Amino acid sequence: PLMFNFYSQITPHIHSPSVHNTYLEILAGTGLAGTVPFAAVILFSFRNYWRAKNYFKQAGNRKKSLLSEGILVGFIAFLLGNVFLTNQHHIILYLFIAFSTILYNLTFYGNKQYTKNPSMAK
C-alpha cells in the first residue's frame, strides 16, 4: 500500500481505480443486478453463434459456416482479452453481440424473400 501511494502521488495521471478485468469491474460497479444480465447477453450471443455455425454447416453453406466460426473465435478471443482489460463499454463488444443476432436471424430468414407489403410477395 505504501508503494502504491507513492506511485500514485508521483504519477497522478496514471492512477485509475480499476481492477483491469472487465468482469470484475462490472461486478464491482453494478453488483449482481448488472453482472447477471451482462453474463446472460454474453451467453446468448455465444449460443447464437454456435447455433448459426451448426445450421450453416448442416445446410452445406461452407462460406457462412466459416464466417460464423471465424466471428465466434474472434468473440471468444475478445472475451478472453477482457480478463486483462477494463473495456465493458467498448464498441467491439456491442458489434459482436449484434453480429450474433444477425447470423442467427440469417438461419431463419436467409433463404426467403420478404417485401414490405405481404400481399406483394410472390
N, C-alpha and C positions, 0 to 999 in steps of 0.2 A: 504493500500500500504506500509506503514512504517513497519508493522509487517512482511509482506511478504519479503521485502528487507532484514530485519534482519534474517529471517529464511533461505533465500537463501544464505546468507553470512556464516552462521554457518554450513550449510549442503549443500555445492555446488554440491555434488554428487547426491543429491536427486532432486535438482531443474531441472525441464524439462518444456519447454514451450509447454505443450499440454493441451487440454481442457478436456481430459478424456471422450470424446464422439467421437466415430468413425465417425459418420455422420457429426458432426460439424468440425471435423478435416479435413475431405475430402473437405467439403465446404470451409473452410478457406485456405486450401492448394492448391486446384485446381480451386476453383470458380465453376460457373455453368457448365463450359466446362468439368469438371471432375465429378461433382456430378450427372448430368443428366445421363450420360452413366452408372455410378455405380448404380444408382437407377433403371435404365432400366434392368440391368443384374439381380439385386435382384428380381425385379417384374417378369421377365420372368422365373427365376428359381422357384419362388413361383407358377407361373402358370403351369409350367411343373410338379411340384409335385402334384398339385391339379388335373390336368387332368389325370395323371398316376393313382392316387388313385381312381378316379371315374371310369376310364376304367377298372381297375382290379376288382373293386367292382361289376361293371355291368357284367363282364365276369365270375364272380363266382370264381375268383382266390383269395382265402382268404389270403394265405401267402404273395403274392405280394402286396395285398391291405394293409395289416397290416405293411409290410415293408415300403411301400410308406408313409403311415400315420405316422409311427414312425420317419422316417427321416424328414418328414415335421415338426413334432413337435420339433425335435431337431434343425432344421433350424430356426424356429421361436424363440426358446429359445436362440440360438446363436445371432440372430439379436437383441433381447431384451437386451441381455448381452452387446452388443456393445454400448448401450446407456451410459453405465458406464465405458467402457474401450476404449482405443485407440489401436486397432489392425487391421487396414484395410489391412495389408499385412500378415495376419495370414493364414497358410496353410489350416486350417479347413474351412475357407470361400470358398476357391477355391475347396476343396473337396465337399462341399455341392453343389456348382454350377455344378461340374462335375457329381455328383450323380443325380441331377435333369435332366440333359441331358440324362444320361444313362437310367434312369427309363422311361422317356418319349419315348426314342427310343425303349425300350422294348415293348411298347404298339403297335408299328408298326411292329417290326421285331422279336418279341419274339417267335412266333409260327411257323416261316418259316425257312426252311433250305436253307442256302446260301453257295455257294462254290466260290472259286476264279475264276474259269472258268465257265461262264454261260452255255456253251454247255454241261457241265458235270452234270448239275442239273437234278435231276430226277423228 
